[in-house]
Amino acid sequence: MAPTSREHQVVVSAGAVELEGNLTIPGGASGIVLFAHGSGSSRFSPRNRFVATELNQAGLATLLIDLLTPEEEAVDVFTAELRFDIGMLADRLVGATDWLNSQAETGNLDVGYFGASTGAGAALVAAAERPDSVSAIVSRGGRPDLAGPALPKVKAPTLLIVGGDDVPVIGMNKEALVQLTVEKELTIVPGATHLFEEPGTLERVAQLAADWFRRYLGAASA
C-alpha cells in the first residue's frame, strides 16, 4: 500500500530569488528528489509530475520547482535564452538544495536530482558544486554534455536514461558517460523518442529512477 503523502506549495529561497515549488513527502520517506526540468518546461510538466508521483509511491519525497521566476519565464518565452543558462540554473539548484537541508521536514533526507533535457546538465553542475549534499542523480533524455568540465567532479552515482530513437542524444550521453568518474550507468529505452511519449516508455523511466534512488538515498540508515 502506498505511503500517505503530504503535498503543499512552497517558496524556495535560492540565492537572490524565490522560486515556487510543490513539495510532497510520503510517510517514512527515505530521501527526497529535486527535479530540474528541461527547456521551456516548468514544475507542471506532465512527464515530470508523472515520474514524481511514481517516486512518491516508492516512498521518496519530491520537490518540483520552477527554475525561472514568472518574470523570467515571460522573457524566456520569446528569447529562449535563460533555459540554456546552465550556470544560472545550476546555482538555483544549489540554492534549492541548501534550502532543503535547512528545513525541519526535509533536512534529514538524502537529496537526489532528477534532470530532464537541459535540466540534466544543470543538475550535474550543481551536484559537482555540492558533492556532500547530493547522493544520486538520474537524467531523462538529458544533455549531460552541457555540464562540460563539471562532469569529472561529480561524486554522486549517476544514471543516464535515453530513448532508443533519440539518436543525437544517445551520442551525447555516451560521451558524457566516459567523463564521469563515479558509479554510473547508461540505460537506453527501446522505441522511445526524446520526450518518452510512446506507450510504456515513461513508466520504464519512472521504474528505473525509483530503483536508482532507493538504492542510494537513505542507504546508510536503511
Backbone as CSV, one residue per row, in Angstrom:
resi,resn,N_x,N_y,N_z,CA_x,CA_y,CA_z,C_x,C_y,C_z
1,MET,0.844,-1.197,0.000,0.000,0.000,0.000,0.870,1.233,0.000
2,ALA,0.500,2.237,-0.825,1.309,3.446,-0.951,1.311,4.216,0.362
3,PRO,2.472,4.785,0.755,2.525,5.562,1.978,1.727,6.849,1.842
4,THR,1.177,7.317,2.962,0.439,8.576,2.955,1.388,9.730,2.660
5,SER,0.984,10.628,1.763,1.838,11.739,1.366,1.260,13.061,1.847
6,ARG,2.148,13.992,2.124,1.761,15.359,2.398,2.276,16.210,1.247
7,GLU,1.395,16.889,0.551,1.812,17.744,-0.565,1.379,19.168,-0.290
8,HIS,2.300,20.096,-0.498,1.936,21.506,-0.351,2.860,22.369,-1.184
9,GLN,2.394,23.566,-1.472,3.200,24.529,-2.212,4.189,25.189,-1.266
10,VAL,5.374,25.450,-1.798,6.414,26.094,-1.001,7.059,27.210,-1.823
11,VAL,7.711,28.105,-1.124,8.528,29.126,-1.773,9.967,28.860,-1.357
12,VAL,10.792,28.560,-2.329,12.176,28.153,-2.085,13.104,29.338,-2.290
13,SER,13.849,29.681,-1.260,14.847,30.745,-1.385,16.101,30.160,-2.022
14,ALA,16.462,30.703,-3.175,17.642,30.217,-3.900,18.490,31.420,-4.296
15,GLY,19.390,31.794,-3.418,20.193,32.975,-3.682,19.350,34.234,-3.593
16,ALA,19.384,35.021,-4.666,18.678,36.299,-4.671,17.227,36.177,-5.112
17,VAL,16.792,34.973,-5.472,15.425,34.812,-5.990,14.643,33.841,-5.107
18,GLU,13.322,33.912,-5.243,12.446,32.956,-4.589,11.696,32.199,-5.675
19,LEU,11.691,30.868,-5.563,11.130,30.010,-6.593,9.939,29.242,-6.031
20,GLU,8.884,29.155,-6.820,7.696,28.424,-6.385,7.884,26.924,-6.626
21,GLY,7.388,26.125,-5.705,7.562,24.689,-5.836,6.425,23.898,-5.229
22,ASN,6.413,22.608,-5.541,5.462,21.661,-4.976,6.247,20.569,-4.263
23,LEU,6.031,20.469,-2.962,6.764,19.533,-2.121,5.825,18.422,-1.670
24,THR,6.233,17.179,-1.894,5.448,16.019,-1.475,6.326,15.108,-0.642
25,ILE,5.850,14.749,0.564,6.641,13.920,1.465,5.808,12.735,1.928
26,PRO,6.055,11.542,1.389,5.357,10.352,1.888,5.805,10.033,3.306
27,GLY,4.962,9.369,4.056,5.354,8.942,5.382,6.540,7.991,5.321
28,GLY,7.521,8.224,6.170,8.693,7.361,6.203,9.591,7.489,4.990
29,ALA,9.598,8.647,4.340,10.406,8.851,3.130,11.876,8.549,3.397
30,SER,12.516,7.879,2.432,13.925,7.510,2.569,14.865,8.541,1.965
31,GLY,14.311,9.496,1.226,15.118,10.530,0.599,14.204,11.474,-0.159
32,ILE,14.775,12.533,-0.717,13.988,13.495,-1.481,14.651,13.755,-2.821
33,VAL,13.834,13.830,-3.872,14.334,14.047,-5.233,13.926,15.436,-5.691
34,LEU,14.914,16.225,-6.039,14.707,17.577,-6.555,14.723,17.510,-8.075
35,PHE,13.668,18.005,-8.706,13.532,17.925,-10.150,14.096,19.174,-10.827
36,ALA,14.882,18.947,-11.873,15.413,20.023,-12.716,14.824,19.840,-14.104
37,HIS,13.794,20.619,-14.418,13.079,20.414,-15.679,13.877,20.939,-16.873
38,GLY,13.417,20.570,-18.047,14.138,20.892,-19.269,13.685,22.176,-19.931
39,SER,14.140,22.375,-21.142,13.918,23.601,-21.898,12.441,23.947,-22.015
40,GLY,12.091,25.165,-21.616,10.740,25.649,-21.803,9.691,24.957,-20.972
41,SER,10.100,24.196,-19.953,9.154,23.455,-19.132,9.016,24.139,-17.776
42,SER,8.239,23.505,-16.883,8.013,24.073,-15.559,7.711,22.942,-14.593
43,ARG,7.396,23.310,-13.348,7.087,22.276,-12.362,5.783,21.562,-12.678
44,PHE,5.026,22.094,-13.641,3.767,21.469,-14.039,3.935,20.521,-15.224
45,SER,5.162,20.267,-15.636,5.427,19.324,-16.724,4.727,18.003,-16.439
46,PRO,3.826,17.548,-17.329,3.113,16.291,-17.051,4.045,15.092,-16.953
47,ARG,5.147,15.106,-17.699,6.072,13.978,-17.634,6.786,13.935,-16.284
48,ASN,7.293,15.081,-15.839,7.972,15.096,-14.544,6.997,14.828,-13.403
49,ARG,5.771,15.317,-13.529,4.786,15.070,-12.475,4.438,13.576,-12.405
50,PHE,4.394,12.945,-13.560,4.139,11.503,-13.568,5.252,10.764,-12.844
51,VAL,6.493,11.098,-13.178,7.624,10.437,-12.532,7.625,10.732,-11.038
52,ALA,7.337,11.980,-10.665,7.315,12.352,-9.251,6.287,11.526,-8.483
53,THR,5.103,11.342,-9.073,4.063,10.552,-8.419,4.522,9.110,-8.213
54,GLU,5.196,8.559,-9.210,5.704,7.190,-9.094,6.781,7.100,-8.007
55,LEU,7.611,8.129,-7.903,8.629,8.141,-6.850,7.966,8.234,-5.476
56,ASN,6.909,9.039,-5.362,6.169,9.129,-4.099,5.619,7.765,-3.707
57,GLN,5.087,7.034,-4.711,4.555,5.699,-4.451,5.649,4.747,-3.962
58,ALA,6.883,5.057,-4.373,8.022,4.224,-3.970,8.628,4.683,-2.640
59,GLY,7.970,5.645,-1.976,8.440,6.088,-0.673,9.474,7.185,-0.698
60,LEU,9.557,7.911,-1.807,10.511,9.010,-1.937,9.779,10.340,-1.955
61,ALA,10.314,11.317,-1.246,9.773,12.672,-1.288,10.231,13.348,-2.580
62,THR,9.485,14.340,-3.032,9.844,15.052,-4.263,9.638,16.549,-4.090
63,LEU,10.461,17.314,-4.768,10.295,18.767,-4.854,10.408,19.168,-6.316
64,LEU,9.290,19.627,-6.874,9.291,20.181,-8.225,9.261,21.693,-8.111
65,ILE,10.237,22.369,-8.697,10.288,23.817,-8.621,10.406,24.414,-10.016
66,ASP,9.975,25.662,-10.126,10.224,26.438,-11.330,11.600,27.070,-11.187
67,LEU,12.497,26.760,-12.110,13.849,27.303,-12.011,13.927,28.755,-12.461
68,LEU,12.886,29.236,-13.126,12.807,30.647,-13.518,11.661,31.310,-12.767
69,THR,11.818,32.583,-12.450,10.725,33.344,-11.859,9.676,33.622,-12.932
70,PRO,8.441,33.987,-12.555,7.417,34.307,-13.559,7.873,35.389,-14.540
71,GLU,8.605,36.373,-14.036,9.094,37.447,-14.908,10.115,36.909,-15.908
72,GLU,10.994,36.041,-15.444,11.994,35.453,-16.333,11.346,34.541,-17.362
73,GLU,10.342,33.791,-16.942,9.647,32.909,-17.876,8.987,33.705,-18.990
74,ALA,8.431,34.869,-18.646,7.779,35.701,-19.646,8.772,36.170,-20.707
75,VAL,10.001,36.437,-20.287,11.048,36.843,-21.234,11.538,35.640,-22.034
76,ASP,11.718,34.523,-21.343,12.292,33.335,-21.964,11.393,32.761,-23.053
77,VAL,10.080,32.973,-22.935,9.154,32.505,-23.975,9.548,33.063,-25.335
78,PHE,10.044,34.303,-25.345,10.395,34.960,-26.605,11.869,34.797,-26.979
79,THR,12.740,34.734,-25.977,14.172,34.708,-26.274,14.792,33.319,-26.198
80,ALA,14.217,32.434,-25.373,14.749,31.077,-25.140,16.196,31.106,-24.665
81,GLU,16.602,32.209,-24.024,17.981,32.350,-23.577,18.219,31.720,-22.212
82,LEU,17.320,32.002,-21.271,17.568,31.613,-19.887,17.535,30.111,-19.694
83,ARG,16.751,29.414,-20.499,16.643,27.956,-20.331,17.955,27.247,-20.668
84,PHE,18.853,27.944,-21.366,20.160,27.372,-21.688,21.288,27.977,-20.853
85,ASP,20.921,28.800,-19.865,21.927,29.387,-18.977,22.211,28.368,-17.868
86,ILE,23.041,27.394,-18.201,23.272,26.260,-17.306,23.861,26.718,-15.974
87,GLY,24.752,27.691,-16.007,25.359,28.185,-14.772,24.326,28.771,-13.825
88,MET,23.427,29.578,-14.354,22.387,30.185,-13.526,21.436,29.121,-12.976
89,LEU,21.016,28.190,-13.831,20.106,27.140,-13.389,20.765,26.258,-12.322
90,ALA,22.036,25.970,-12.508,22.755,25.167,-11.515,22.846,25.900,-10.186
91,ASP,23.099,27.205,-10.224,23.162,27.988,-8.991,21.832,27.915,-8.243
92,ARG,20.746,27.909,-8.984,19.442,27.848,-8.332,19.166,26.468,-7.747
93,LEU,19.649,25.441,-8.417,19.532,24.097,-7.843,20.367,23.980,-6.573
94,VAL,21.543,24.579,-6.572,22.371,24.599,-5.365,21.622,25.312,-4.245
95,GLY,21.013,26.458,-4.567,20.251,27.185,-3.564,19.084,26.375,-3.035
96,ALA,18.400,25.664,-3.940,17.268,24.832,-3.525,17.731,23.664,-2.662
97,THR,18.909,23.118,-2.977,19.473,22.032,-2.171,19.799,22.520,-0.765
98,ASP,20.408,23.690,-0.681,20.713,24.270,0.629,19.422,24.538,1.408
99,TRP,18.382,24.974,0.693,17.084,25.234,1.341,16.513,23.935,1.909
100,LEU,16.559,22.857,1.127,16.069,21.565,1.620,16.813,21.136,2.883
101,ASN,18.118,21.338,2.878,18.926,20.934,4.028,18.634,21.771,5.266
102,SER,18.061,22.963,5.061,17.799,23.865,6.185,16.401,23.727,6.769
103,GLN,15.540,22.962,6.101,14.152,22.835,6.537,13.982,21.665,7.496
104,ALA,13.131,21.866,8.491,12.937,20.829,9.510,12.397,19.528,8.921
105,GLU,11.484,19.621,7.943,10.846,18.409,7.436,11.654,17.697,6.360
106,THR,12.690,18.331,5.840,13.499,17.707,4.787,14.990,17.647,5.116
107,GLY,15.400,18.323,6.169,16.829,18.441,6.455,17.527,17.130,6.743
108,ASN,16.754,16.107,7.150,17.371,14.814,7.468,17.286,13.826,6.307
109,LEU,16.805,14.283,5.141,16.646,13.389,3.988,17.809,13.539,3.011
110,ASP,18.321,12.411,2.517,19.318,12.453,1.446,18.679,13.049,0.195
111,VAL,19.450,13.832,-0.533,18.943,14.543,-1.708,19.422,13.875,-2.992
112,GLY,18.492,13.686,-3.919,18.827,13.233,-5.265,18.326,14.242,-6.276
113,TYR,18.887,14.217,-7.484,18.441,15.092,-8.568,17.862,14.246,-9.695
114,PHE,16.731,14.698,-10.238,16.189,14.121,-11.465,16.177,15.239,-12.501
115,GLY,17.043,15.129,-13.506,17.159,16.181,-14.510,16.674,15.721,-15.865
116,ALA,15.921,16.576,-16.543,15.432,16.270,-17.889,15.984,17.283,-18.879
117,SER,16.396,16.791,-20.046,16.888,17.650,-21.124,18.002,18.571,-20.604
118,THR,17.884,19.888,-20.818,18.924,20.813,-20.357,19.036,20.822,-18.838
119,GLY,17.935,20.488,-18.152,17.972,20.445,-16.697,18.961,19.427,-16.163
120,ALA,19.223,18.372,-16.937,20.193,17.372,-16.505,21.600,17.962,-16.476
121,GLY,21.904,18.805,-17.439,23.199,19.474,-17.432,23.364,20.346,-16.203
122,ALA,22.309,21.101,-15.874,22.350,21.953,-14.685,22.466,21.115,-13.419
123,ALA,21.767,19.972,-13.377,21.819,19.113,-12.201,23.229,18.575,-11.967
124,LEU,23.908,18.201,-13.010,25.272,17.680,-12.871,26.238,18.766,-12.397
125,VAL,26.076,19.986,-12.906,26.917,21.096,-12.450,26.658,21.368,-10.973
126,ALA,25.381,21.399,-10.582,25.034,21.654,-9.185,25.570,20.555,-8.278
127,ALA,25.480,19.312,-8.736,25.985,18.190,-7.934,27.490,18.292,-7.728
128,ALA,28.197,18.784,-8.742,29.642,18.963,-8.615,29.968,20.054,-7.597
129,GLU,29.078,21.030,-7.463,29.292,22.120,-6.511,28.904,21.731,-5.087
130,ARG,28.048,20.733,-4.931,27.611,20.271,-3.611,27.833,18.761,-3.481
131,PRO,29.086,18.317,-3.568,29.356,16.873,-3.570,28.925,16.176,-2.291
132,ASP,28.872,16.895,-1.179,28.495,16.271,0.085,26.994,16.315,0.338
133,SER,26.248,16.984,-0.550,24.813,17.159,-0.334,23.943,16.404,-1.324
134,VAL,24.540,15.888,-2.391,23.766,15.206,-3.431,24.199,13.745,-3.481
135,SER,23.237,12.834,-3.279,23.572,11.415,-3.127,23.323,10.564,-4.358
136,ALA,22.550,11.083,-5.339,22.257,10.306,-6.545,21.674,11.230,-7.600
137,ILE,21.879,10.860,-8.862,21.384,11.656,-9.995,20.785,10.715,-11.027
138,VAL,19.633,11.117,-11.571,19.050,10.425,-12.719,18.779,11.475,-13.792
139,SER,19.173,11.165,-15.018,18.964,12.047,-16.165,18.018,11.375,-17.144
140,ARG,16.941,12.088,-17.537,16.000,11.548,-18.535,16.120,12.353,-19.827
141,GLY,16.580,11.686,-20.895,16.744,12.392,-22.157,17.577,13.643,-21.991
142,GLY,18.595,13.524,-21.149,19.342,14.699,-20.711,20.436,15.142,-21.653
143,ARG,20.929,16.345,-21.361,22.076,16.924,-22.063,23.243,17.044,-21.084
144,PRO,23.802,15.905,-20.655,24.919,15.964,-19.713,26.148,16.635,-20.306
145,ASP,26.206,16.683,-21.631,27.333,17.359,-22.270,27.396,18.830,-21.892
146,LEU,26.233,19.412,-21.534,26.196,20.826,-21.156,26.866,21.089,-19.817
147,ALA,27.152,20.016,-19.065,27.855,20.184,-17.794,29.347,20.412,-17.997
148,GLY,29.854,20.066,-19.178,31.239,20.355,-19.535,32.257,19.877,-18.523
149,PRO,33.141,20.789,-18.066,34.226,20.387,-17.157,33.765,19.958,-15.774
150,ALA,32.483,20.124,-15.461,31.987,19.700,-14.149,31.832,18.182,-14.069
151,LEU,31.718,17.501,-15.204,31.431,16.066,-15.198,32.408,15.241,-14.356
152,PRO,33.719,15.421,-14.501,34.633,14.595,-13.691,34.573,14.918,-12.200
153,LYS,33.953,16.041,-11.833,33.880,16.457,-10.432,32.639,15.922,-9.718
154,VAL,31.734,15.314,-10.470,30.509,14.778,-9.876,30.852,13.568,-9.005
155,LYS,30.320,13.546,-7.788,30.605,12.458,-6.849,29.408,11.526,-6.646
156,ALA,28.226,11.944,-7.103,27.017,11.159,-6.869,26.827,10.103,-7.948
157,PRO,26.443,8.885,-7.583,26.141,7.837,-8.578,25.113,8.362,-9.578
158,THR,25.379,8.157,-10.861,24.590,8.800,-11.913,24.047,7.787,-12.910
159,LEU,22.734,7.862,-13.142,22.064,7.025,-14.133,21.599,7.907,-15.286
160,LEU,22.041,7.590,-16.484,21.628,8.307,-17.695,20.629,7.441,-18.450
161,ILE,19.416,7.976,-18.675,18.376,7.256,-19.400,18.090,7.984,-20.699
162,VAL,18.154,7.259,-21.812,17.958,7.875,-23.128,17.031,6.995,-23.961
163,GLY,16.200,7.627,-24.767,15.335,6.889,-25.670,16.124,6.249,-26.798
164,GLY,15.741,5.045,-27.171,16.457,4.322,-28.214,16.392,4.983,-29.573
165,ASP,15.378,5.817,-29.800,15.257,6.516,-31.076,15.749,7.950,-31.009
166,ASP,16.312,8.342,-29.872,16.822,9.708,-29.682,18.316,9.714,-30.005
167,VAL,18.614,9.451,-31.281,19.988,9.141,-31.691,21.013,10.216,-31.325
168,PRO,20.785,11.505,-31.607,21.812,12.502,-31.249,22.108,12.536,-29.761
169,VAL,21.064,12.394,-28.950,21.245,12.478,-27.505,21.930,11.231,-26.957
170,ILE,21.738,10.082,-27.611,22.474,8.881,-27.211,23.973,9.146,-27.304
171,GLY,24.404,9.738,-28.404,25.822,10.037,-28.575,26.346,10.986,-27.517
172,MET,25.565,12.011,-27.198,25.980,12.974,-26.167,26.129,12.290,-24.812
173,ASN,25.209,11.383,-24.511,25.262,10.689,-23.227,26.414,9.703,-23.159
174,LYS,26.719,9.041,-24.264,27.855,8.119,-24.278,29.162,8.869,-24.033
175,GLU,29.293,10.040,-24.630,30.500,10.839,-24.429,30.608,11.317,-22.986
176,ALA,29.461,11.730,-22.410,29.466,12.201,-21.025,29.774,11.064,-20.063
177,LEU,29.273,9.865,-20.377,29.496,8.709,-19.503,30.982,8.449,-19.306
178,VAL,31.751,8.634,-20.354,33.194,8.402,-20.277,33.844,9.370,-19.295
179,GLN,33.320,10.596,-19.228,33.919,11.629,-18.378,33.510,11.507,-16.912
180,LEU,32.421,10.808,-16.647,32.001,10.614,-15.264,32.899,9.589,-14.591
181,THR,33.353,9.887,-13.390,34.293,9.003,-12.697,33.643,8.301,-11.507
182,VAL,32.321,8.433,-11.371,31.592,7.815,-10.263,30.929,6.523,-10.731
183,GLU,30.186,5.869,-9.827,29.368,4.751,-10.273,28.336,5.304,-11.249
184,LYS,28.203,4.653,-12.407,27.397,5.245,-13.472,26.813,4.150,-14.341
185,GLU,25.686,4.471,-14.965,25.069,3.558,-15.919,24.397,4.375,-17.009
186,LEU,24.368,3.811,-18.204,23.598,4.373,-19.317,22.580,3.322,-19.723
187,THR,21.306,3.675,-19.604,20.231,2.761,-19.979,19.466,3.349,-21.155
188,ILE,19.350,2.579,-22.219,18.624,3.007,-23.410,17.276,2.301,-23.438
189,VAL,16.198,3.082,-23.498,14.843,2.540,-23.507,14.416,2.336,-24.959
190,PRO,14.262,1.095,-25.403,13.935,0.817,-26.812,12.617,1.474,-27.230
191,GLY,12.634,2.028,-28.449,11.429,2.588,-29.027,11.026,3.950,-28.523
192,ALA,11.791,4.529,-27.613,11.438,5.834,-27.041,12.119,6.956,-27.804
193,THR,11.393,8.041,-28.002,11.965,9.263,-28.569,12.333,10.201,-27.422
194,HIS,12.671,11.432,-27.740,13.238,12.342,-26.746,12.301,12.588,-25.558
195,LEU,11.015,12.700,-25.802,10.067,13.034,-24.737,9.430,11.809,-24.086
196,PHE,9.808,10.616,-24.515,9.275,9.376,-23.936,7.744,9.384,-23.960
197,GLU,7.198,9.711,-25.113,5.744,9.773,-25.267,5.133,8.442,-25.707
198,GLU,5.959,7.497,-26.085,5.472,6.208,-26.563,4.932,5.367,-25.401
199,PRO,3.932,4.544,-25.640,3.307,3.753,-24.568,4.328,2.944,-23.771
200,GLY,4.269,3.100,-22.463,5.105,2.321,-21.564,6.503,2.859,-21.336
201,THR,6.940,3.811,-22.143,8.334,4.259,-22.025,8.562,5.149,-20.804
202,LEU,7.624,6.040,-20.507,7.795,6.893,-19.327,7.647,6.071,-18.044
203,GLU,6.787,5.053,-18.095,6.674,4.147,-16.955,8.011,3.454,-16.684
204,ARG,8.703,3.098,-17.754,10.013,2.468,-17.609,11.017,3.439,-16.985
205,VAL,10.966,4.693,-17.408,11.838,5.713,-16.818,11.583,5.821,-15.317
206,ALA,10.306,5.888,-14.944,9.951,6.033,-13.531,10.436,4.841,-12.710
207,GLN,10.319,3.648,-13.289,10.778,2.449,-12.580,12.288,2.468,-12.381
208,LEU,13.004,2.815,-13.439,14.465,2.889,-13.355,14.900,3.936,-12.337
209,ALA,14.238,5.088,-12.369,14.590,6.168,-11.444,14.314,5.757,-10.002
210,ALA,13.149,5.149,-9.759,12.804,4.736,-8.402,13.813,3.726,-7.864
211,ASP,14.205,2.771,-8.705,15.177,1.761,-8.273,16.524,2.407,-7.939
212,TRP,16.941,3.357,-8.768,18.239,4.018,-8.564,18.220,4.830,-7.276
213,PHE,17.178,5.633,-7.093,17.118,6.487,-5.909,16.968,5.670,-4.624
214,ARG,16.182,4.609,-4.677,16.025,3.800,-3.473,17.337,3.100,-3.106
215,ARG,18.163,2.871,-4.102,19.462,2.235,-3.840,20.412,3.176,-3.108
216,TYR,20.332,4.456,-3.439,21.346,5.396,-2.933,20.844,6.439,-1.941
217,LEU,19.554,6.666,-1.857,19.034,7.643,-0.898,18.594,6.928,0.371
218,GLY,19.147,7.314,1.476,18.818,6.686,2.742,19.465,5.337,2.944
219,ALA,20.423,4.992,2.089,21.050,3.658,2.180,21.785,3.452,3.489
220,ALA,22.396,4.528,3.984,23.216,4.400,5.198,22.351,4.090,6.419
221,SER,21.099,4.586,6.369,20.235,4.397,7.529,19.232,3.277,7.322
222,ALA,19.269,2.647,6.126,18.284,1.603,5.826,18.550,0.349,6.628
